[in-house]
Amino acid sequence: MDHHQSLLHAIYYLLAAVIAVPLFRRFGLGAILGYLVAGAIIGPQQLALIYDAETPLQFSELGVVMLLFVIGLELDPAQLWKMRTDILLAGGTQLLLTAVIISGLLAFTFELSVYQSIIIAFAVALSSTAFAMPLMEEHKLMGSLLGRKGFSVLLLQDLAVIPILLLLASWAPSEVAEVHLVPWWVGLLTVIGLVLLGARVFNPLLKVVALYGSREILTAASLLIVLSVSLLLASVGFSMSMGAFLAGILLAQSNFRHQLAADIEPFKGLLLGLFFIAVGMTLNLRLLFSEPLLIVALAVLLIIIKVAVISVIFRLRGVDFNRGLLIGIMLSQGGEFAFVVMAAATASTFLSEIIASYTVLVVGVSMALTGPLVMIYQFLVRRRSAQQKLRQDHKKTQISLRKLRRTDTQKVEVVIAGYGRFGQLIGDILRVGKIPFNALDNDHEHIELLESYGIQSYYGDATRMELLEASGIREATILVIAVVNVEDSLAIASMVRENFPKVTIIARAHNLQHAQKLIALGVKNPIREIYESSLSAAMRTLSELGYTEGQSQHAINKFRDNDQKMMQKPLLKEDVR
C-alpha cells in the first residue's frame, strides 16, 4: 500500500509540474513560480493530495546539491582564488549589513529579543542559490563578470550557515538545545584533506570506470562522488551543497568534466523542480490568507533592503548601477537555508512555532515575487531604453534632414532605403559607375562608419515621407527598397507608389509571401534575397550529380516557370521561400 501511495504522490508531482509550469511560462511568469504555486495547491494546506511536505523537501535538496556540483565543475581552483575578494568583501558585507538592518527593524518593531532578531535577520539575509542561479543562467549572466560577482555572494552565504547555526546553538536554552555541531577544526581538516587528496583519488577512479565500465556506470560513479562528498561535509557541519561544490571544484580539471556535467544535468533539473514544489508545499497559506497585507509587506520590505544593500555594494565595486540593481533583484529573496535555521530554532525552543511560520512564509513569498520583479524591471529598462532611443532617433533624424537640405542640388538618380549588406552592394556598384545616389538607414553607427569611407548616406526612418522627400525621391528615377523589416518595406512601397508613381521601385523580398504583397502594391519583379543564390547552389548540385549543363538549366528554368505561376496565386499559409 505504501508503494502505491508513493507512486501516486509521484504522479501528483509530475501532473502539477506538467500543468503549472507551461501555464506560467505561457504568461511570462517563469517556471519557478509555477512550481511554487503547484506545490502550494497539492500540499497539506490546500488540496492535501500530499500531506507530508518535509520528506520531499529533504529529498529534493539533492537538486541544489547537483546544481552546486555543476557550478563547481565550471570553476577551477585558480579562478576561485581570483574571486576571493568578491567572496569575502562583497559577500561578507552584504550578509552583515543586511542582518544589521533587519535585526534593528525586528527588535524595534516586534516583541522579539535582540538575540532572536539577530538569528531571524541572518536567516532571511541568506539568498536562495536554487532560485538565483537559474535566473542568472536564464539571463545569460553566469559567464559574465557580473554573474561571477553574484555567485560570490551566494557562495559566502552558503559558508555562513555554519556560523549562524553555531550562534543559534550558543544562544538556545541549554536544557533543550539539541543542535549538535562538530568542532570547527574537524570540518576545516576535512576540507583540507579533500582538497589535497580528492582529485588524486577521484580522477583515477573515473578513469578506471570509463575504461572497464559503461556510460551508465560512469554516471553512477559521478553520483557516488557527489553524494559521498556532500554527506561527508554535512556530517562535519557544512551544508551538502558546499560539499557538492567542493566536489565539482576538485573535478574541474578532469578530462571527464563535460561528460559529468551532461550526465548530472537531468537529475539536477528534475530535483530542482521537486525542490520548488516542496517549498511551495511548506507555505502556510491559511496564515497568508489571514494576514496577507502584513506578510506581503514584510516580504517586499525584505526584498527592498536586500536589493538596496547589494546594488550599493556592487556600485562601490565598480558595477554599473542598472546591472547591479538587476543582480540585486535576482538575489533579493530569502533562501532555502532559512528553513534549516528556523527548524533548528523551533526544535531548541529558541523561537516559537508562530514566529518561525511567519519567517518561512515571508521567505516563500519573497521567492515567489523574485521572478515577476525581474520581469517588471527588465520591462521598465527596455521601455526607458526605447524612449531614449526614440528621442535620440528624432534628434539624429532632424540633423540628417538639415544635412540633406544643405547638400548640393545635384539630381540623384537612385535612392536606397536600407543600407545593410543588400543595399550596400548596390551602392558600391553605383559608386563604381559614378551614378549619384542617396542612402538612408536607421542605424546611426552604421551610417557613421559608411561616411568614414566616403559613402554618401544619411540617418533616418525611410517610412517617413519628410525624409524621403529630403533625400531626393521627387527627382530620383529609382527607389531601391532594401530594408529588412517586412512591414516597413510594404509601407515604403505603398507610400511611394501613391505619391510618386513615376519612380521605379526595386524591392528586396524576404520570402514568397512578401514578394506577392509587393506585387499587389504595384512593384514589378521583387527580388527575393536568397533566391538567385539558392538556384546557383541547385545548379551546382545537379552538376555534381552528373547532370549536363543543359539538363541542369532545363530543370532550373522549369522551376522558375512554376515559381512565377505561384507568384500570381494567393498563398493559403506562410511560405518561407
N, C-alpha and C positions, 0 to 999 in steps of 0.2 A: 504493500500500500504506500509505504514511504517512497519507494522507487517511482511509482506512478505519480505521486504528489510532486516530486522533484521534476519529473518530466513535464507535468502540467505547468509548473512555475516557469520552466524554461520556455514553454510555448507562450506564456503571458509576456515574458520579457521580449521575445522576438516579435510578437504581434504588436506590442506597444511601440517598439522601435520602428517597425516597418510602417506603421500608420503615422506616428507623430513626426518623425524626422523628415520624410519627404514633404509633409504638410507645412512644417515650419520653414523648411528651405524654400518651398514654393512662394511663401510670403516674405522671404528675405530675413527671417528671424534667426536663422542659424540652427545647426544640428544640436548644439549643446542645450539650448533652451528647450528644444523638442524632447530630448532625453529627460530633462528635469521635470517637465510637465507630465510626461508619460509615467515617470516614477511616482510622482505625487498622486496621479489618478489611480494607479493599480495598487498603491501602497496601503498600509493599515489605516490611514487617516480618511480615505475616501471609499473606494470600492472594496478594499480589503481582499483583493484577489491573492495578494501575498501579504501575510500578516507578520512576517519576521524580516525587518529591514537590516538588522545588524549582520546577519550571516552573509548576505550578498555584498554588503558594504566591505566587510573584511576580505572576502574573496576577490572582489573587483579591484581592490587596491593593487593587485598584481598588474593592472593596466597602467597605473602610474609607474610601477617598477619597470615595466617594459619600455615605457616612454623615456625614462631616465637612462636606461641602458642604451637605447638607440642614440640618444643625445651624446652620451659618453663616447660611443663609437666614432662620432664625428669630430671629436676633440682629441688632440694628443697632449701629453703632459707639458710639452714646451708651450703650446698655445694656452693651456690652463694657467701656467705660470705667468704668462703675459697678462692674464685677466685678473691677477691678484689684487691690483689696486682698485679695480671696479668692484670686485667681490667684497673686499674689506671696507673700502671707503664708501662707495655708493650704497652697497647692500647694508652695511652696518649702520650708516647714517639714517637710511630710510627706516629701518626697523626701530632704532632707538627714538628717533624724532617722532615717528608715528605713535609709538607706545606712550611717550611722554604726553603728547597732546590728548590722546584718547583717555588715558588714565586720569588726567586732570579733569576732563569733562565728566567722566563717570563718578569720580569722587565728589564733585561739587553738585552734580545733578541728581544722582540716585543715592539711595541709602546703602552704600557699599563702603567697606573699609578700604584703606589705602592699598593693602595687600591684595584684596580681591580685585580692585580696579586695575592694578598693575598686571595681574595674571590675565584678566579678560582682555586688556589692551594689547598685551603681547600676542595673545591667541588670534585676535582679529587683525593684527598688523601683518600676519603672515598671509601671503597671496597663494593662489591655487596654481601649482605647476600644471596640473591636469587641464585647467582652463586656459591659462595664459599661453602655454606652449603651442597648442593647436591654433590659437588665434594668431600668434606671431607667424607660424608656418603658413597659415591660410593667406596672410597678407604679405608673404614673402619677405619677412624681416629677419628670419633666423640666420641667414647667411651674411647679413649686413652687420656693420659695427654697432648700430643701434640695437639690433636683436641680441648681440652678444652682451651688451650692457644690461639689457633687460634680463637675460638669463643669469647674469652675475648676481643680480638682486635676488632672484629666485633661489639660486644655489646657497647664498648666505642664509636665507630664511630656512632652508632645509637643515643647515648646520645648526641653526639657533634652536631647533626643537629640543635638543638635549639640555642646554642650559635652562630653558623655560621649565621643563619637567623637573630638573634639579631644584629650581627655585620653588616650584609648587610643592615638592616633597618636603622642603625645609620649612615652609610656612603652614602646611596642613597640620591639623590637630594630631599630636604624636600618638594618641591612643587608637586612632583609626586610620592613620596614614598607611596605605598599603602600596604606595608607589615604590617599587623596588628598582633601583638603578645600580648597575655595575660601576665600580670605581672608574673615574675618568681615565686613569692611566692604562687600564686594561683595554679600553676602546682605542686609545692612541697607539698602544703597542700592536694591536690587531691590524689597524690601518697601515702602520709602518711595515709589518710583516707581509701584508698583502701586496703592498707597493714593491717590496724587494723581491718577493718570491712568486707573486701571482702570474706575471707574464711568462716566467720561466717554466711554470707548471701548465698553464692553460694552453699556450701555443703548441707545445709538443703533444698534448692530449688531443687537440683538434687535428693535428697532422696525422696522428695515428688513426683517428676516427675517419678522416677523409680518405686515407689510404686503404683501409680494410672494411670500412662500413659503407653506408649509403647516404643519400641526401637526407632521408628521414632521421637516420641515426645522428647525422651532423646537427640537425635541428634539435634533436633530443639532448645532445651534448651541450649546445649553446644554452638551452633552457636550464640544464643542470648547473652550469656555471653561474648563470644569472641568479637563480633561486638560492643556490648554496651561499654565494657571497652576500646576497641580500639578507638571508636568515642569520648568517654569522654576524653581520654588523648589527642587525636588530637585537641579537642576543647580548651584545655588549653595550647597548644603549643608543646606538644610532638608528636612523629610520631605514626601512627596507629600500626605499627609493635611493637613499645615499649609497647603499651597498650596490645597487644595480648601476648607478652612475659610476662608481669606482670600478666595477667590472668592465664597463664599457671603455673607460679610460685605459685600463690595462690591456685591452684588446684592440685599441685604436691603431696600433702599428702592425697588427696581424694581417697576413695575406687574406684571411677569411672575413675581413671586416664587412665588405659589401654583401657577401653571402649571408652572414649572420644577420645583418640589418634586414635583408629581404625575407629571411625565414621568420624573424620575430614580428615583422610588420602586421600580419593578420591577427596574431594573438593580441598585439597592442591595441589595434583598432576595436576589436570585439570587447576586450576587457575594459577599455576606457568608456565605451558606450554603456556597459553594465555598471561601471562606477558612477556615471552621471545619473543613471536610473536609480541606483541605490541611494544616492544623495537626495534625489527628489522624494524618495520614499521616507526619508528621515524627517522631512519638514513637517512640523506640527501645523497643519493648515487650519485646524479649528482655532488655534491661538492667533494665527494670522487673520482669520476672518473676524475674530472677536475684537482685535485691536489693529486693524490694517494700517491706519494712519501713523501710529507710533512706530510700528515695525518697519514700514517702508521709509519713514522719515529717518530712522536710525541707520538703515541700510544706505540711503542716499548720503547721509552725513558721513558715514564711513568711507564711501566712495570719494566724496569731495576732499576729505582730509588726505587720503592716500594719493589721489591724483595731484593735489597741490604739492605735497611733500616730494613725490617722485619727479614731477615736472620741474620743480625748482632745483632739485639736486642735479638732474640731468642738464639743466640750463647752465648751472655753475660748472658743470663738467664739459661745457662747450657744445652741447647738443642744441640744434635749432629748437625754438620754443614749441612750434607746432608738432614737430616729430616727438619731442619729449612729452608733450601732452597726450599724443596718441599712445605711446608706450605706457604712460601713467594710467590711462583708462584701461588698457589691457591688463595691468597688474593691480587694479583697484579693488577687486573682490576679496572677500575673505577666503581662506584656504581650507583644504581638507584636514590639515593638521589641527585646526581649531576644534574639530570633532574629537580628536585624540585628547587634546588638552582638557576639553570640557568633560569628557568621560572620566578622566583621571581625577578631575576636581570634584565631581559629584560622588565618585567612589570613595574619596577621602573625606567627604562632607565639608570640604573647603568651600564649595558653592552649593546652593540649594538647586533642586531639580528645575524649578521655575526659571531661575536666572540662567541656568545652562540652556534651557529650552529657548529662551529669548535670544541668547547669544547665537546658538546654532541656527535659528530661524533667520536672524539678521544676516549671518554669513550666507545662508542659502539664497535669500532674496538678492543679496549683492552679486552672487554668481549669476542668477537669472537676469539681472539687469546689465551685466557686462557686455554681452553680445549686442543687444539693441543700442546701448550707448556708443559702442564703437561705430555701428552703422550710422547713427544720427550724427556723430562727429564728422565722419567722412563725407556724409551728405552735405553738411554745412560747409566743410572745407571746399568740396567741389563746387558748391553754389557760389561761395565767395570768390573762388578762382575764376569761375565762369563770368561773374560780374566784372571782376578786374580785367579779364581778357576782353570783354565787350567794350569797356571803357578804353583800353589800350588800342583795340582794333579801330574804334571810332576815331581816336586821335591819329593813328597811323594812316587811316583812310583819308582823313582831311589833309594830312601832309602830302599824301600821294596825289590827291586831286589838285592841290595847289601846284605841285611839281609838274603834273601833266599840263596844266594850263599855262605854265611858264615855258614849256618846251617850244621848239620852233614849229612853225606851221606846215612843215613838210607833210604831204599827204602820205598816210600809211596804207599799204596795200592789204596788210593782214593784221588781225587782232587775235592773239592766242589767249584763251581763257583757261587758266590752269597750266602752270609751268613746271610740272613734275617730269618724270622720265619721258612720258609720251610727248608732252608739249615741248620739252627741251630739244628732243631730236629734230622736231620740225623746225624749231627756231634756229638750230645750228645750221641746217641746210639752207634756210632763208638767208642767214648771215653770209654763208659762202657765196650765194648768188647775189649778195648786196641788195636784197629786197627789204625795204623798210617795214618794220612791224612793231607793234606794242604787245607786251606780255603782261598778263595780270595773274597774280597768285595771292592767296590769303595767308601764306607762310612768310612772315616778315624776315626771319633769319635766312630763309631760302633766297628771298629777293636780295638781301644784302650780299649774300655770297655770290649771286649771279652778277650783281652790279660791280663787284670787285674784279670780275673777269671782263668787264666792259659790255655786258649784255644789257640791252635796254629793257627793263622790266619794272613793274610797279606793284605796290601792295594794294590789295583791295578785294572786296567780295564782288565777283563778276555778276551776281544776280541783281545787283543794284544798277538801275538804269542810269543814275547820275555818273557812276564810274565808267560804265560802258561808253556813254557819250563823250566823257572827257578823254577816253583812250582813243577816240577817233573812229568809232563804229559807223558814223554817218558817212564818212569819206571812204571807208575801207571797202575792199572788194570781197574779202573772205573773212569769215569768223571761224576759227578752229576751237571747238569745244572739247577741251582735254581734261576737264575736272574729273575727279574720282567719284564724287558723290552723285548718285543717280538722280535724286530729286533736284539737286542744283543744275545738273545737266539739262533736265527736261524744262526747268523753269527758264533757263537762259534761252534755250531753243524756242520756246513759246513766245517769250518777250521779243526776241529779235525778229522772228517770223512775222509777228503782228506789227511791229513798229518800223522795221527796216526790211521790207520784203525783197529788195533788190540785192541784199547781201547773201552771198552763197555760204551755206553752213556746212562745214565738215566736222562731224561729231564722232567722238570716241564712245563706243557702246560697251557696257560691262558684259552683257550676255544677250541671248536672242530676244528675250522679252523686252529688255531695254532698247534694243535696236528697233523692235516693232513699234514701241511707243514713240521713238524719234521719227520713224517713217510716218506715223499718224499725224505728227506735227508738221510734216512737210519737208523733213530732212531726207535727202536722197543718199542712198547707199551708206548708211552708218558703218563705221569701221570697228568691228569687234576686236578688242585689244589683243587677244592671243589667237585669233582665227587663222591668219596667214602663217604664223609660226607653227601652229598645230598642223596645218596642211603640209608645210615643208617637212615636218617630222614624219607625217604619214607617208609622204612621197619617198623619203629615205628608208623608212621601214619596209615598204613594198619592194624597193630596190634590193635591200639586204636579203629579202626572202626569195629573190630570183626573178622578180618581175622585170620585164624590159621597160625602158623609159616610156615607150608608147603605151604599154599596158597600165603603168602607174599613172600616167597623165590622164588616161581614159577613166580610171577609177576616181581620180580627183575631180575631173570635170563632171562626172555623173553625180558625185556628192554635192558639188556646187549647184547643179541644176535643182536637185531635190531640196537643198537648203534655201535656195531662192524662192521655191514654192512655199516652203514653211514660213518664210518671212511675210508672205501675203495672208497667212491664216492666223486668227487669234488663238493664243495658247489657252488651254484649259487649266494649266497649272504652271508653276515656275519651272523654267528650263534654264539650266545653268550654263548652257553653251554660249 
